[in-house]
Amino acid sequence: MHKPVGISIVELLVALAIIGIAFVPLVLSQLSSLRASAQTGLVSQVKAAATAELERQTALVLQVETPPSSNSLRDDISANKSFYFVDYFYSCPNPPVALPTPSSNSSRTALRSGISCDNGSGTTNNQITTRWSVARESGLLGEGLIIITVTATHSRGPTVTLVNRISCYDVFPSPTSDAPAPCPTPAGGP
């Protein structure tokens, strides 16, 4: 009697079952990898938004301007400079803290209006809500710190919080390089 050549339907079904069992973990692994990749992309977008806002807020705190000589915002009379650091230091926390009495090197008697210490409930752009706050921290007398905190959250979950601390040494140039002098008090100080 002659043997049939080929495979039977039962053999075919058994082979397909074995292949199916082998491929299910591979497919699940690929799906898991795709989900992780998508989540990483969202985290990158959130981090980019938080970094951009942190840089923007840091630039605002580090601003230096040359006011008119009669201006009440001058922190350094000899260099005719006004430092926004002082405004943020005394305006944040809210309500503002009173300025100390100006020294002989300062004519500052007022704070700038319109200094924002936070953006409330945040701003949303491309499904990312960004919240920021600026606050002063205690430090040595006349050597205050400002902390900027930015939190960005994507509507699909990822959240990133970044923090930057700015000291008066980032703003006021030290007169010596060997032994830095203490920062002047924010109203010009001795």
C-alpha positions as a Markdown table, in Angstrom:
| # | Residue | x | y | z |
|---|---|---|---|---|
| 1 | Met | 0.0 | 0.0 | 0.0 |
| 2 | His | 1.2 | 3.4 | -0.8 |
| 3 | Lys | 1.9 | 6.1 | 1.9 |
| 4 | Pro | 0.3 | 9.6 | 1.4 |
| 5 | Val | 2.9 | 12.4 | 1.0 |
| 6 | Gly | 2.4 | 15.6 | 3.0 |
| 7 | Ile | 1.0 | 16.4 | 6.3 |
| 8 | Ser | -2.4 | 15.7 | 7.7 |
| 9 | Ile | -4.7 | 18.4 | 9.1 |
| 10 | Val | -4.1 | 17.2 | 12.6 |
| 11 | Glu | -0.4 | 17.6 | 12.2 |
| 12 | Leu | -0.9 | 21.1 | 10.8 |
| 13 | Leu | -3.1 | 22.1 | 13.7 |
| 14 | Val | -0.6 | 20.8 | 16.2 |
| 15 | Ala | 2.2 | 22.7 | 14.4 |
| 16 | Leu | 0.1 | 26.0 | 14.4 |
| 17 | Ala | -0.6 | 25.5 | 18.1 |
| 18 | Ile | 3.1 | 25.2 | 19.0 |
| 19 | Ile | 3.9 | 28.2 | 16.9 |
| 20 | Gly | 1.1 | 30.2 | 18.4 |
| 21 | Ile | 2.3 | 29.4 | 22.0 |
| 22 | Ala | 5.8 | 30.4 | 21.1 |
| 23 | Phe | 4.7 | 33.7 | 19.5 |
| 24 | Val | 2.3 | 34.9 | 22.2 |
| 25 | Pro | 5.2 | 35.9 | 24.6 |
| 26 | Leu | 7.0 | 37.7 | 21.8 |
| 27 | Val | 3.9 | 39.7 | 20.8 |
| 28 | Leu | 3.3 | 40.6 | 24.5 |
| 29 | Ser | 6.9 | 41.6 | 24.8 |
| 30 | Gln | 6.6 | 43.9 | 21.8 |
| 31 | Leu | 3.4 | 45.5 | 23.1 |
| 32 | Ser | 5.1 | 46.1 | 26.4 |
| 33 | Ser | 8.0 | 47.7 | 24.7 |
| 34 | Leu | 5.8 | 49.9 | 22.6 |
| 35 | Arg | 4.0 | 51.1 | 25.8 |
| 36 | Ala | 7.2 | 51.8 | 27.6 |
| 37 | Ser | 8.5 | 53.7 | 24.5 |
| 38 | Ala | 5.4 | 55.8 | 24.4 |
| 39 | Gln | 5.6 | 56.6 | 28.1 |
| 40 | Thr | 9.3 | 57.6 | 27.7 |
| 41 | Gly | 8.3 | 59.9 | 25.0 |
| 42 | Leu | 5.7 | 61.6 | 27.2 |
| 43 | Val | 8.3 | 61.9 | 30.0 |
| 44 | Ser | 10.7 | 63.6 | 27.6 |
| 45 | Gln | 8.0 | 66.1 | 26.5 |
| 46 | Val | 7.1 | 66.9 | 30.1 |
| 47 | Lys | 10.8 | 67.3 | 31.1 |
| 48 | Ala | 11.4 | 69.6 | 28.1 |
| 49 | Ala | 8.4 | 71.8 | 29.2 |
| 50 | Ala | 9.6 | 71.9 | 32.8 |
| 51 | Thr | 13.1 | 72.7 | 31.8 |
| 52 | Ala | 12.0 | 75.6 | 29.5 |
| 53 | Glu | 9.8 | 77.1 | 32.2 |
| 54 | Leu | 12.6 | 76.7 | 34.8 |
| 55 | Glu | 15.1 | 78.5 | 32.5 |
| 56 | Arg | 12.5 | 81.2 | 31.9 |
| 57 | Gln | 11.9 | 81.8 | 35.6 |
| 58 | Thr | 15.6 | 81.7 | 36.4 |
| 59 | Ala | 16.3 | 84.3 | 33.7 |
| 60 | Leu | 13.6 | 86.6 | 35.2 |
| 61 | Val | 15.2 | 86.3 | 38.7 |
| 62 | Leu | 18.7 | 86.9 | 37.4 |
| 63 | Gln | 17.8 | 90.1 | 35.4 |
| 64 | Val | 19.9 | 93.1 | 35.9 |
| 65 | Glu | 19.1 | 96.5 | 34.6 |
| 66 | Thr | 20.5 | 100.0 | 34.5 |
| 67 | Pro | 17.8 | 102.3 | 35.9 |
| 68 | Pro | 17.7 | 106.1 | 35.6 |
| 69 | Ser | 20.0 | 107.7 | 38.2 |
| 70 | Ser | 17.0 | 109.1 | 40.1 |
| 71 | Asn | 15.3 | 105.7 | 40.3 |
| 72 | Ser | 14.4 | 104.2 | 43.7 |
| 73 | Leu | 15.3 | 100.7 | 42.5 |
| 74 | Arg | 19.1 | 101.1 | 42.3 |
| 75 | Asp | 20.9 | 98.4 | 44.4 |
| 76 | Asp | 24.4 | 99.4 | 43.5 |
| 77 | Ile | 24.9 | 103.1 | 43.1 |
| 78 | Ser | 28.6 | 102.9 | 41.9 |
| 79 | Ala | 27.7 | 100.5 | 39.1 |
| 80 | Asn | 24.2 | 102.0 | 38.7 |
| 81 | Lys | 22.6 | 98.5 | 38.7 |
| 82 | Ser | 19.2 | 97.2 | 39.8 |
| 83 | Phe | 18.9 | 93.5 | 40.5 |
| 84 | Tyr | 15.6 | 91.7 | 40.1 |
| 85 | Phe | 16.9 | 89.2 | 42.7 |
| 86 | Val | 16.1 | 91.8 | 45.4 |
| 87 | Asp | 12.5 | 92.1 | 44.2 |
| 88 | Tyr | 11.9 | 88.4 | 44.2 |
| 89 | Phe | 13.7 | 88.0 | 47.5 |
| 90 | Tyr | 11.4 | 90.5 | 49.2 |
| 91 | Ser | 8.2 | 89.9 | 47.2 |
| 92 | Cys | 8.1 | 86.1 | 47.5 |
| 93 | Pro | 6.7 | 84.9 | 49.9 |
| 94 | Asn | 3.5 | 86.8 | 49.5 |
| 95 | Pro | 2.8 | 89.3 | 51.1 |
| 96 | Pro | 6.1 | 91.0 | 50.5 |
| 97 | Val | 8.5 | 91.6 | 53.3 |
| 98 | Ala | 9.7 | 95.2 | 54.0 |
| 99 | Leu | 13.0 | 96.3 | 52.6 |
| 100 | Pro | 15.8 | 97.1 | 55.0 |
| 101 | Thr | 17.0 | 100.7 | 55.2 |
| 102 | Pro | 19.2 | 101.5 | 52.2 |
| 103 | Ser | 22.9 | 101.9 | 52.9 |
| 104 | Ser | 25.3 | 104.4 | 51.4 |
| 105 | Asn | 25.8 | 102.3 | 48.3 |
| 106 | Ser | 22.1 | 101.8 | 47.6 |
| 107 | Ser | 19.2 | 104.0 | 46.8 |
| 108 | Arg | 16.6 | 101.3 | 46.7 |
| 109 | Thr | 13.5 | 102.2 | 48.6 |
| 110 | Ala | 10.9 | 100.3 | 46.6 |
| 111 | Leu | 10.1 | 97.0 | 45.0 |
| 112 | Arg | 9.0 | 96.5 | 41.4 |
| 113 | Ser | 5.4 | 96.0 | 40.9 |
| 114 | Gly | 4.1 | 93.0 | 39.0 |
| 115 | Ile | 6.6 | 90.4 | 40.5 |
| 116 | Ser | 4.8 | 87.0 | 40.3 |
| 117 | Cys | 5.6 | 84.4 | 42.9 |
| 118 | Asp | 3.6 | 81.6 | 41.2 |
| 119 | Asn | 1.3 | 80.9 | 38.3 |
| 120 | Gly | -1.6 | 79.6 | 40.3 |
| 121 | Ser | -3.3 | 76.6 | 38.8 |
| 122 | Gly | -0.7 | 76.5 | 35.9 |
| 123 | Thr | -0.7 | 76.9 | 32.2 |
| 124 | Thr | -1.6 | 74.1 | 29.8 |
| 125 | Asn | 0.1 | 73.7 | 26.4 |
| 126 | Asn | -0.2 | 70.5 | 24.3 |
| 127 | Gln | -1.7 | 68.5 | 27.2 |
| 128 | Ile | 1.1 | 69.5 | 29.6 |
| 129 | Thr | 0.2 | 71.6 | 32.6 |
| 130 | Thr | 3.1 | 73.6 | 34.0 |
| 131 | Arg | 3.1 | 75.1 | 37.5 |
| 132 | Trp | 5.9 | 77.2 | 39.0 |
| 133 | Ser | 6.6 | 79.0 | 42.2 |
| 134 | Val | 9.4 | 81.3 | 43.3 |
| 135 | Ala | 10.1 | 81.6 | 47.1 |
| 136 | Arg | 12.9 | 82.8 | 49.3 |
| 137 | Glu | 14.7 | 80.6 | 51.6 |
| 138 | Ser | 16.5 | 81.7 | 54.8 |
| 139 | Gly | 20.2 | 81.9 | 54.7 |
| 140 | Leu | 22.9 | 83.9 | 56.4 |
| 141 | Leu | 22.1 | 87.5 | 57.0 |
| 142 | Gly | 22.3 | 89.2 | 53.6 |
| 143 | Glu | 23.0 | 85.9 | 51.8 |
| 144 | Gly | 19.5 | 84.9 | 50.9 |
| 145 | Leu | 18.5 | 82.1 | 48.6 |
| 146 | Ile | 15.7 | 82.0 | 46.1 |
| 147 | Ile | 14.2 | 78.6 | 45.2 |
| 148 | Ile | 12.4 | 78.1 | 41.9 |
| 149 | Thr | 10.2 | 75.0 | 41.6 |
| 150 | Val | 8.6 | 73.9 | 38.4 |
| 151 | Thr | 6.2 | 70.9 | 38.1 |
| 152 | Ala | 5.0 | 69.8 | 34.7 |
| 153 | Thr | 2.3 | 67.1 | 34.3 |
| 154 | His | 1.1 | 65.5 | 31.1 |
| 155 | Ser | -2.7 | 64.7 | 30.9 |
| 156 | Arg | -1.8 | 61.0 | 30.4 |
| 157 | Gly | 0.2 | 60.7 | 33.6 |
| 158 | Pro | 3.9 | 61.6 | 33.7 |
| 159 | Thr | 5.0 | 64.3 | 36.1 |
| 160 | Val | 8.4 | 66.0 | 36.4 |
| 161 | Thr | 9.5 | 68.4 | 39.1 |
| 162 | Leu | 12.6 | 70.5 | 38.7 |
| 163 | Val | 14.2 | 72.9 | 41.3 |
| 164 | Asn | 16.8 | 75.6 | 41.0 |
| 165 | Arg | 18.3 | 77.6 | 43.8 |
| 166 | Ile | 19.8 | 81.0 | 43.2 |
| 167 | Ser | 21.9 | 82.7 | 45.8 |
| 168 | Cys | 23.0 | 86.3 | 45.9 |
| 169 | Tyr | 26.4 | 85.1 | 44.7 |
| 170 | Asp | 24.8 | 84.3 | 41.4 |
| 171 | Val | 23.8 | 88.0 | 41.1 |
| 172 | Phe | 26.2 | 90.2 | 43.0 |
| 173 | Pro | 29.8 | 90.1 | 41.8 |
| 174 | Ser | 32.3 | 89.6 | 44.6 |
| 175 | Pro | 35.0 | 92.3 | 44.9 |
| 176 | Thr | 37.6 | 89.6 | 45.5 |
| 177 | Ser | 38.4 | 86.3 | 43.9 |
| 178 | Asp | 40.6 | 84.8 | 46.6 |
| 179 | Ala | 38.2 | 85.2 | 49.5 |
| 180 | Pro | 34.7 | 86.1 | 48.3 |
| 181 | Ala | 33.1 | 88.8 | 50.3 |
| 182 | Pro | 29.6 | 88.2 | 51.7 |
| 183 | Cys | 26.8 | 89.4 | 49.5 |
| 184 | Pro | 25.6 | 92.9 | 50.3 |
| 185 | Thr | 22.3 | 92.9 | 52.1 |
| 186 | Pro | 19.5 | 93.1 | 49.4 |
| 187 | Ala | 19.0 | 96.8 | 50.0 |
| 188 | Gly | 22.7 | 97.5 | 49.2 |
| 189 | Gly | 24.1 | 96.8 | 52.7 |
| 190 | Pro | 27.6 | 97.5 | 54.0 |
